[in-house]
Amino acid sequence: MCDLITWPWPRQLLSLPFAIRLGLCLLCFPVCMAIYFWPSLPTAGNGVVLTLSMGLASWLFTKWGACCNFFGYITIAILYHLLFLHGAAWTPRDIYSTLLITCVLFLEGSALVSLRHLHDEEEAARQKAEQGEAQMRIASEQQRQLNQLKNQFILNVNHELRTPLTAIYGYLELLHYCIQENGSLNRTRHGGFLEKALNNCEQLRLLVSNVLDTMAIGNDTGQLKLEPTPLLQTICEALAGFRDVEHTARVHINCPEALNVQANAQCLRHILYNLFSNAFKYTSADTLITVGAEADHDEAVRVWIQDQGPGIPPGEIPLLFGQFVRLQRDLASPIRGTGLGLYISKHLVEVMGGHIWMESTGVPGEGCRCSFTLPHASKLLSERIDASTPCMS
């Protein structure tokens, strides 16, 4: 019995659908009124039965249910007196009984409505607490991910900075030693040392540039200036940024001469440079790299770079454009990288109104194809690209 009394069934009544709750009240009220006013029943004149209807209506529908039940009782009591008692004068017992029942119903309704409001406030506070806990869990997970990104970034930058700095220091120390020992260096040896030192300086410059570009992405609130840009010329300019001629010699370009895109020329060169850099790093020197472009329709131009490298496992392709992301196979490899190139390229492509994606089967030798789209320039440039451009093949 104690378990039945303390069982939280009143709370479960509130979870019932509106139609069922309304039906319970509409069924309970006339039944209780009929029992109360039926003269042949032993409960006639006993107002205790009316508290059931008032309690149910007040708990399920708060003040609206209490008011409907309260004024419904008064109305039916008056109609009963006029219709069935033919307006006979009320006896003191009837008046006392009616007033007593009215007071009891009023107090019961007020108490249950107050309890219902307290319950609603408690439920709202509980939901807010649960939402707060959920937000705390989300914030904690985001903080954990940020810490993981920060640690990964520190490890990557530490590795990427140390390798070229060590190489530069070694070549400069060797130059210094040779000059001290021999007094001079011939042009071949001197040029070779300086070339290797400059290549490592270029890697440092690219690393610092990528980090600064990533910081600028987070603080960028402006818009790029877009204008008609010759695509073939921009491809050649991006390739000209590589010091190693052997790299650019194995690039085959398949791009219409008069094809123009609506873009920011500097950003487009940066995107192409990042994509070419990845293709050169992950492929052998005897493989071909193809860059092509075509107008998909009147509003977009698709550009792609296809290599013949080891490819990318399909399951890891969605991770490529994240911040500081490097594949598991590359973390222990001698290939250097910060995991920022594709992230920056994706941001720049999207700012210029396009999208970028990667395709690969993951089969070694089939390589991968990185493609992106840009809006087609509505106005052709008057300048034509010289057919003798060195990078054309």
N, C-alpha and C positions, 0 to 999 in steps of 0.2 A: 504493500500500500504506500509506504514511504517513497519507494522508487517511482511509483505512478504519479505521486504528487509532485515530486521534484523533477520528473522527466520534462525536458524542454519542449513539450508539444505546442505551447502557444507560439514559440518562434517559428516552428515548422508550418503553422497555419498561414503565416505571412508569406511563405514561399509558394503558396498555391496560386494558380492562375486567377486573374481578376473575375472571370465568369463564375468560377466555382465559389470564390469567397462571396460574391454578390448573391449567388443562389442559396448559400447557407443562411445568409441574413434574411433573405426574402422568405425562406421556408420557416426559419425559427420564429420570426416575429408573429405571424398570424397564428401559429400553433400555440405559442405562449399566451397570446391574447385570448384565444378561444378557451384554453384551460382556465384562465383567470376569470372570465366572464360567464363560463358555463355553469348554470346554477345547480345542476344535478351532480356535479363532480365534487368529491370531497375536498378538492383544493380550491373550490370557489371561495372568493374573498381573500385568498392567500396571495399576497403580492410577491412572495419569494420567487415564484416562477418567472416573473417579469425581469428579474435581474439577469437571467440567462441570455435573453435577447439583447438587453442593454450591454452586457459585458462583451458579447460576441461582436456587435456592431461597433462599439467603441474601440475595441482592440484591432479589428480588421480595417476600419475606415476612419479612425480618429474622430475629430470633432464633427465631421459630416455624418458619420454613422450614429454618433451619440445624439446629435440634434434631431435627426430623422426619427430615431427610436423614441426620444423623449416627447417630442411634439406629436408623434403618431399615437402614443399612449393617451395623451391628454385629449386629442381629437376623438379617438374611439370611445373614450370614457364619456365624453359629452354626448356623442351620437347614441351611445347605448342608453344613456339616461333619457334622452328625448324620444327615441324610437321604441324602446322596450319598456320603459317605465312611464311613458306618456307624460313626461315633464313633471312627474310627482316631486314634491319637495324632498330634498335630501335629508336624511336623518343625521344626527350628530355623529353616529358611528360611520356612516358613509363618508361624511366630510373628513373625519379624522383619518379614516383608512386611505382616502385619496391623497390627502396632504402628506401623510407619512410615506406612501409609496412614491409620490412625486419627489420628496426630499431624498429618499434612498436612491432613486434612479439618477437624480442630479449628482449626488455625491459619488455614486459608482462611476457614472460617465466621466466626471471630472478626474477621478483618480486614475482610471484606465487610460484616458487620453494623455494624461501627464506621463504615465508609465510608457505609453507608446512613443511619446516624444523623446523620453530618455533613451529608450531602446534605439530609435532612429539615430540619435546623436552618437550613441555608442557604436552603432554599426558604421556610421560615416567615419568616426575616428579610427575604427579598426581598418576600414578600407584605405584610409589615408596612410595609416601605419604600414599596411602591406605594400601600398604603392611606394612609400618611402624606402622600405626594405628592398623592394625590387629595383628602385633607382640606385640605391646604394650598391647592390650587387652588380648592376650594369656599370656604375662608375668605377667599382673595384676592378671589374674585368677590363674596362677601358684603360685604367691605370696600369694594370698588369701588362696589357698589350703595349702601351706606350713605353713602359720600362723595358720590355723585351726588345722593342724597336730601338730604344736608346742604346741598350747594351750591344745589340747587333751592329748598330751604326758605329759605336766606338771601336768594336773589334775590326770592322771592315776598314774604317778610316785609319786605325792604327797599322793594319797590315798594308794598306794601300800607300800610306805616307812613308812607312819605314822602307819599303822595297826600293822605290825610286830614289829616295834620299841616300840610302846606302850605296846604290849604284853611282849616283852623281859624286858622292864623296870619294868613292873608290877611284873613279876615273880622274877626278881632279887631283887626288893624292898621287896617282901614278904619273900624271903629267908633271906635277911638281917634283917628284923624285927623278924622273928622266931628265928634266931640265937641270937639276942640281948635279946629277952624275955626268951628263954628257954636254951640258951647256946649251944644247939645241936639239930640236926634233925635225925629222924630215916631214914634208907636207903630207905624205900618205898616213904615217902614224899619227901625226898631230890631228889631221882631219878626221880619222876614224874615232879617236878618243872624244873629240868635241861633238861629233855626230851622235854618239851614244849618250853623252851627257845631255845634249839638247833633246833627244827623244825622251829621256826620263824627266826632264824639265817640262816637256809638253804633257806628259802624263800627270804630273803634279798640277799643272795649270788646269787641265780638264777636270781633275778631281775637285779642286777648289771651286771651279766654275759650276760644277753640278751641285755642290753643297749650297752655294750662294743662290743658284736658281731655285733649289728646293725651298729655301727660306723665303725667297721672293714670291713663290707660289702661295704660301700661306698668308702673306701680307698684301697680295695683289688685290687692289680694289678698282683699278682702272681697266680700260679696254685697249686692245691692240689696234693700231691703224692698219687696216687691210686695203690692199690695192692690187690691181692686176699685175701678176708676177709671172715672168717666163719660166716654165718649169724646167726645161732642158738646161737653161743657163744656170739655174739655181743648183741643179744636180752637179753640174761641172764645178761650180764654185765650192760645193761641199766636198767633193773629191779632192780638189786642190788643197784643202786644208790638211791632208795627210802627207807626211814627209817621205814615207816609204813608197817609192815608185812601183815596186813589185806588187803592192796591194792594188793600186789603181789600175795597173796593167791588166788585171784579170777581171775587171768589171765590164760587162756588156750592157750597153744602154739601148733600150728600145722605147723611145719617147718621141712623139711627133714634135717637129721643130716649132710649130706655131701654137702649141698647146699652152694656155695660160690659166692660172688659178687665182682666185681671190684670196690673198694671204698676206702675211707680213714676211717680207723676204728674209730678214734676219732669223726669225723663228723657224721658218721653213728650212733654212740651211742648218740650223741647230738640230732639227728633227732628223734630217737626212744624215747629218754627221754622226749622230748617236746610232742610227740603224746601220750605217756602213761600218762603224766601229765594232759593233757586235758581230756583224758578218765576218769581218777580218779576224777578230779574236778567236772565233769558234770554228773556223774552217782552215784547212791546210792550204799551203801556198799554191798547190797545183790544181785547185778546184775553181770553178767558174761562179761568179756572182752576177746575177742579172737584176737590173733595175728597169722597171717598165711603168708605163702610164697610159691610160686611155680614158676617154670621156664616156662614163656609163650612160649618161643622158645629158640633157641640156643644162642641168643644174649642178652636177657633181663630176669630179674627176677622181679616178682611183689610181693610186700609186702603190707599187709593191716592190719589195726587195727579196729575191729568192736566192738562197745559198744551197750548198751541197754538203753541209756539215752533219753532225751527229743527230740533229733534230731535237725536239723537246717532247717529253712524255705528255700525252694528251691530258692526263690528270693534273699536271702542274701548269698548264697554259693559263688558267684563270688567275694564278698567283703572280704572273710575270709583271703586270703593270702596277703592282703595289709598291709602297715606299720601302726602300732598303731590302728588297726581296732578291735573293739569289738562290739558284737551284741547289739541291743537296749535293749533287755531283761536282759543283763548282767551288764549294766551300773549301775543300782540301786540295783543289787543283792549282797549278801555277798561274792560271788565268786570273788576272786582277779585275776588280770591278766593285762598285759601291752599291749596286742595285738601285740606282737613281735614274739611269738613262731613259728607260722605258716609261718610268713614272713621269718624268718631265715631258717626254714626247707626247704622252697621252694628254696631259694637261694642255699643252700648246695646241695640239690638234683640235681638241674640244673647244678651246677658246676661239679658234678660227672657224668654227661651225662644222667640223667634221667628226669622224670617229675612227678609231684604230683597233686592229685586231691581229691575232697571230694564228697561223695554221701550221700544223705539223702532225705527222703520223707517229713520230718518235722512232722511226726506223733509221739507223745510221746510214748515211749516204744520201738519203732523200731530203735531208735538211729541213728547213722551215721557210715559210713565207710570211713576212710582216707587211700588212697592207694598211693603208689609211686613205680616207677620202677628204677632199676639200671642195669648196664651191667652185664651179666653173666661172671664170672671169667673163663678164658680159661684154667687155670692151677689149678688143685685141690691141696689143701694143704695136706701135709703129716701128719700133726697133726690131730687127731680125737678128737671129743668132748666127754668127759667122760659122760656116760649114767647116772651117779649119780649126775649130775649137779642140785643144789637145785631148780632152777627155773623151771625145766621141769615138765610138768603135763600131 
